[in-house]
Amino acid sequence: MSSPKNIQSLIDDINQVLPQSDLAQKQVLERVRSYLQTQNQEEQTAV
């Protein structure tokens, strides 16, 4: 399992790249980000 810190850092990276992305990239990145945020919340509640 990846630590919440790694997940949060990935989410931050996605947020930085999103404004420069084209539409297709945005859709993929937003899906990945929402998946990561879900994982992050599950790991925090599991602790």
Secondary structure, 3 states (H helix, E strand, C coil): CCCHHHHHHHHHHHHHHHHHCCHHHHHHHHHHHHHHHHHHHHHHHHC
